[in-house]
């Protein structure tokens, strides 16, 4: 009877470990995917803003169309990374620390959306409005806050992408 319990515990531990490792893969993909998407978004946005063939009205319209997708994609990737991180946090201390960075990045992102982006978007509707001092100030804040957000996500991604120590993968103890 005691042998059955030991076998059941071993099977349960193996299944739990497979779930944690699978969740780590999802967390890694979500974080790295968001970093790549955000960088591509910035490159496309800067290119559109600098393209001489676009009028001020067109630039404003493009920003109004594209930024909600930026925030939606970032929210989806970070939420997925957060959920996966909860499932795999026991694999290592690094993964647990990465999870803290994901939470911080998410909080920064939400605050940026409501405190900076939403008022900024209102300043370009209707399209073609002159750029006020408030616009320039909010735009600078948005740039800086998004750099902070992305830096936190990059740090979290690096922490999760480092290999788990072979001798500690099962115990979940590493540095």
C-alpha positions as CSV (number, residue, x, y, z in Angstrom):
1,X,0.0,0.0,0.0
2,X,2.9,2.3,0.8
3,X,4.4,1.6,-2.6
4,X,1.2,2.7,-4.4
5,X,1.3,6.1,-2.5
6,X,4.9,6.6,-3.5
7,X,4.1,5.8,-7.1
8,X,1.2,8.2,-7.1
9,X,3.3,11.0,-5.6
10,X,6.0,10.4,-8.2
11,X,3.4,10.6,-11.0
12,X,1.8,13.7,-9.6
13,X,5.2,15.4,-9.2
14,X,6.2,14.5,-12.8
15,X,2.9,15.9,-14.1
16,X,3.3,19.1,-12.0
17,X,6.9,19.4,-13.4
18,X,5.7,19.1,-17.0
19,X,3.0,21.7,-16.4
20,X,5.6,24.1,-14.9
21,X,8.1,23.5,-17.7
22,X,5.4,24.0,-20.4
23,X,4.3,27.2,-18.6
24,X,7.9,28.4,-18.7
25,X,8.0,27.9,-22.4
26,X,4.8,30.0,-22.7
27,X,6.2,32.7,-20.5
28,X,9.4,32.9,-22.5
29,X,7.6,33.1,-25.8
30,X,5.1,35.7,-24.5
31,X,7.9,38.0,-23.2
32,X,10.2,37.6,-26.1
33,X,7.3,38.0,-28.5
34,X,6.2,41.2,-26.9
35,X,9.7,42.7,-27.0
36,X,9.9,41.9,-30.7
37,X,6.5,43.2,-31.5
38,X,7.1,46.4,-29.5
39,X,10.4,47.1,-31.3
40,X,8.7,46.5,-34.7
41,X,5.9,48.8,-33.7
42,X,8.3,51.6,-32.8
43,X,10.2,51.2,-36.0
44,X,7.0,51.3,-38.1
45,X,5.7,54.3,-36.1
46,X,8.8,56.3,-36.4
47,X,9.0,55.6,-40.1
48,X,5.4,56.7,-40.6
49,X,5.9,59.9,-38.6
50,X,9.0,60.8,-40.6
51,X,7.6,59.9,-44.1
52,X,7.3,63.2,-45.9
53,X,4.4,62.0,-48.0
54,X,2.0,61.8,-45.0
55,X,0.2,64.9,-43.9
56,X,-0.3,65.8,-40.3
57,X,-3.9,64.5,-40.6
58,X,-2.7,61.2,-41.9
59,X,-0.1,60.8,-39.2
60,X,-2.6,61.5,-36.5
61,X,-5.1,59.0,-38.0
62,X,-2.4,56.4,-38.2
63,X,-1.5,56.9,-34.5
64,X,-5.2,56.8,-33.5
65,X,-5.6,53.5,-35.4
66,X,-2.4,51.8,-34.4
67,X,-1.9,52.6,-30.7
68,X,-5.0,50.7,-29.4
69,X,-3.5,47.6,-31.0
70,X,-0.2,48.3,-29.4
71,X,-1.7,48.4,-25.9
72,X,-4.0,45.4,-26.6
73,X,-1.0,43.3,-27.8
74,X,1.1,44.3,-24.9
75,X,-1.7,43.6,-22.5
76,X,-2.3,40.2,-24.0
77,X,1.4,39.1,-24.0
78,X,2.0,40.4,-20.5
79,X,-1.1,38.8,-19.1
80,X,-0.2,35.5,-20.8
81,X,3.3,35.7,-19.3
82,X,1.9,36.5,-15.9
83,X,-0.5,33.6,-15.9
84,X,2.3,31.2,-17.1
85,X,4.7,32.7,-14.6
86,X,2.3,31.9,-11.8
87,X,2.4,28.2,-12.9
88,X,6.2,28.0,-13.3
89,X,7.5,30.3,-10.5
90,X,8.6,27.3,-8.4
91,X,11.1,26.2,-11.1
92,X,13.7,28.8,-9.9
93,X,14.1,32.0,-8.0
94,X,15.0,33.7,-11.3
95,X,11.6,32.8,-12.7
96,X,9.9,34.1,-9.6
97,X,11.9,37.4,-9.8
98,X,11.0,37.6,-13.5
99,X,7.3,37.3,-12.5
100,X,7.7,40.3,-10.2
101,X,9.2,42.3,-13.2
102,X,6.2,41.2,-15.3
103,X,3.8,42.5,-12.6
104,X,5.7,45.8,-12.4
105,X,5.7,46.1,-16.2
106,X,2.0,45.4,-16.4
107,X,1.3,48.1,-13.7
108,X,3.4,50.6,-15.6
109,X,1.6,49.8,-18.9
110,X,-1.8,50.2,-17.3
111,X,-0.9,53.5,-15.7
112,X,0.6,54.7,-19.0
113,X,-2.5,53.8,-20.9
114,X,-4.9,55.7,-18.5
115,X,-2.7,58.6,-17.3
116,X,-0.6,59.4,-20.4
117,X,-1.9,57.7,-23.6
118,X,-5.6,58.5,-23.2
119,X,-5.1,62.2,-22.7
120,X,-2.5,62.3,-25.4
121,X,-4.9,60.6,-27.9
122,X,-7.5,63.2,-27.1
123,X,-5.1,65.9,-28.2
124,X,-4.9,64.6,-31.8
125,X,-8.7,64.1,-32.2
126,X,-9.8,65.5,-34.6
127,X,-6.7,64.8,-36.7
128,X,-4.4,67.6,-37.7
129,X,-4.7,69.7,-34.6
130,X,-1.6,71.8,-33.7
131,X,0.8,70.3,-31.2
132,X,0.4,72.0,-27.9
133,X,2.9,72.1,-25.0
134,X,0.7,69.6,-23.2
135,X,1.0,67.2,-26.3
136,X,4.8,67.5,-26.2
137,X,5.0,66.9,-22.5
138,X,2.7,63.9,-22.6
139,X,4.5,62.5,-25.6
140,X,7.8,62.7,-23.8
141,X,6.2,61.0,-20.7
142,X,4.8,58.3,-23.0
143,X,8.2,57.6,-24.6
144,X,9.9,57.4,-21.2
145,X,7.2,55.3,-19.5
146,X,7.2,52.9,-22.5
147,X,11.0,52.6,-22.3
148,X,10.6,51.7,-18.6
149,X,7.9,49.2,-19.4
150,X,9.9,47.5,-22.2
151,X,13.0,47.5,-20.0
152,X,11.2,45.6,-17.3
153,X,9.9,43.1,-19.9
154,X,13.3,42.7,-21.4
155,X,14.8,42.0,-18.0
156,X,12.0,39.5,-17.2
157,X,12.6,37.8,-20.6
158,X,16.3,37.5,-20.0
159,X,15.8,36.0,-16.5
160,X,13.4,33.4,-18.0
161,X,15.5,32.6,-21.0
162,X,18.6,31.7,-18.9
163,X,18.8,27.9,-18.7
164,X,17.7,26.3,-15.5
165,X,20.7,24.7,-13.7
166,X,20.6,21.0,-14.6
167,X,21.2,19.8,-11.1
168,X,18.4,22.0,-9.7
169,X,15.7,21.8,-12.3
170,X,13.8,19.2,-10.3
171,X,14.2,20.9,-6.9
172,X,13.4,24.4,-8.2
173,X,16.4,25.9,-6.3
174,X,18.8,28.1,-8.1
175,X,20.5,31.5,-7.9
